[in-house]
Amino acid sequence: MKIHYTQHAIESLKLRNIDKKLVDHCLQKPDISLPARKNKKAYLKDMGNNYLKVIAVEENDMLIVITAYRFAKDRVKV
């Protein structure tokens, strides 16, 4: 599946010092995937001390990345 980044996602990754390769890996092989608001999905990847969380929406044969950020593992409620 093709991955597209919104301008907001590109800027957020740069500000948060997150490599696109990590985001791609998280989307392709998430440790956890959960429904998010509206038709979006949250993809989580274990990064050791925290998770990488990617919010994306699937449209046709494309995943559109809305944002990505790291957050503490103890905040995950599964």
Secondary structure by P-SEA (a helix, b strand, c coil): cbbbbcaaaaaaaaaacccaaaaaaaaacccbbbbccccbbbbbbbcccccbbbbbbbcccbbbbccccccccccccc
